[in-house]
Structures are given as structure tokens and as C-alpha cells.
Amino acid sequence: MSNAVCRKAATVSFWDGYAPWYKLWIEHNHYHDRMLEILFARAEPGWKVLDVGCGNGVLSLPLSGMGCDVTALEPSIGMRGLLFAEAFSRDIDRVKVDERRWEEVWHDDFLDHDLIVACNSLHLTTLGFHAALDKVFRARPKRVFVVTETAPGFDLRIDREGYDTVIEQTYEIESSFGYHTWDEAFAHVAFKKGRPLTIVEEFDLQEKLTERDGHLWLRDAGTVAMRWWERQSDATSWS
């Protein structure tokens, strides 16, 4: 993403408009598979879980389906629309949806949850990634699971007083877009740019797209960092 797109992606209005493109993206890749494997292996029915910036519920809904008591924090009406549609298709009605931004939440609202999850959301807050993460730990959850795409110089190897790190992984992951038509591809890139594409830009995009399995693919990949902290049972002080 360009710096301009990254700045726009930190706004709720961006995600209101981007929701259809997010739906298209998530339907054509396996980006969250490793995260779900970890959650299925470690989470237990009955846990109280907060998902910060839940998006379409890609993590919230499976956790709810396994019996967790999930609160999905999602300020974008566009993304909440995807969440409700996906919950309906899975016949899940147990997720509590909170429409506030993480900046607007008082950490005492979610004290002592069994797990707080944040996947590619903390860096989009006006607080900034590290201040937003500090706020997560001020809620004193028993466990914290954070996933974020990294950039040069970014480091998620963060120690927290009163917590042990039990999972720490960094890996490359495919994040490609699969389109059904040329017009769909042009419209997506135009949305990110905030204007219609020029003839030259359309030609350059055509050069980048490859045809496979009845789709037009725009190759993309990223570096993902994951970390899971667990609260020490005898912890008496908090950062």
C-alpha cells in the first residue's frame, strides 16, 4: 500500500466503502488460516473474548461457533454489514457487536477477559500501534493474541511485565486479489487511488494481472508477525 492509501485506511469511512473489496479479497485467499489454527488449538468454549477491529468476523465468528462469548469491536458500518451477513449464513447469533473505535473504549469496559484478539487493526488507530497495544494490556486480559503486517524496522517482540510469550512467529503470506472481470480490477484500484485510472494506469494494471482458474490475479504478499502472551498467574503489577 502507498502511504496515501495507508492514511486513508486508518479512517472508518475508508472501510465503509472498501467493504465490498474486502469481501472479494477474503473469498479468494487463505490469509487467516494459520491464525485460525492457533485459535482453534488454544481457545476454549466459554472464554470471554474481545476482537478489536473484527472486520467481517473472520476470527470472531469461528470463536463464537466453538462456544466462546465474543464481543466484536467494529466501527465501520460497511464491515459490520459483512459481519452480519456472514453470521447469518453460518446461523451464528451469539456475537455481541460494539460499534465503537478502540480509541473510544475505556479499557475498564473489558477487564479480565480470557482473550483479546487484534488482527491488523491496532496500527490503524489514531493512537498508533504501540499505544493501542498498551491499552490492550491495561485491560489485564488473561491472554493477548496480536497479528500485524510488518514493515522494515517493525518489531513485535515486545515483553510485557506480568506476561509470558508463548507464541512468536513471523512469516511471509500470500495476499493476492482475485477478480472476475477487468472492470472489477480497474474499479478496485481506482477506489484505492480515489480517482479514475488513466489509460496508462489501466495498461500497467493489465500487464500485472495474470489469468488463472477463471480469475484475474493481482499478485501480492506480505510479512505477518504474530504474538501470543499469557498472563502469569502470580502477576501483581501491570504496565
Secondary structure, DSSP 4 states (H G I P E B T S, - for coil): --HHHHHHHTSHHHHHHHHHHHHHHHTT--TTHHHHHHHHHH--TT-EEEEET-TTTTTHHHHHHTT-EEEEE---HHHHHHHHHHHHHTT---PEEE---GGGS-GGGGTT-SEEEEES-GGGSTT-HHHHHHHHHHT--SEEEEEEE--TT-------TTEEEEEEEEEEEE--EEESSHHHHHHHHHHHHTSPPPHHHHHHHHHH-EEETTEEEE--EEEEEEEEEEE-TT-----
